[in-house]
Amino acid sequence: MTREVMEDPIVAYKTILAQIIDNRPSGTRQRLAAALGKHRSFVTQITSPAYSTPLPARHLATIFRVCHFSPTEQEQFVAAYHAAHPGKLPDFGSTEGLRSLSLMVPDLGDDKKNRLVDEAITDFVQKIATLLGSSD
């Protein structure tokens, strides 16, 4: 690691992210832009160590999903992100006792609308899981 990476925690996590994305298939940045409902230039700014723009925590789950982070990659990235932004990590929750469910939903023909539907479904499922898990 260079001295600059060690001194700037944002550069540190962006370096990890850039390396992960560089090892993914061509088009990953474009798929990420579509999933986030943003332009590719935004993805470049939040993923490139050359830019000081911090990566918003609300985008982490989408980045992990689209870029297919391994558990080890996610652990390394989250540690670096936490060092840069203490207390800003979203609660990803425990995956213990959970199962994966895949849904087929209509393609609305608009990346932003599709993302909003995906987020609404995810939020709904998380709220249901919280209700089921609460002992109130």
Summary of the structure (lengths in Angstrom):
residues: 136
radius of gyration: 16.2
end to end distance: 48.4
largest distance: 50.5
contacts: 304
relative contact order: 0.13
helix: 61%
strand: 0%
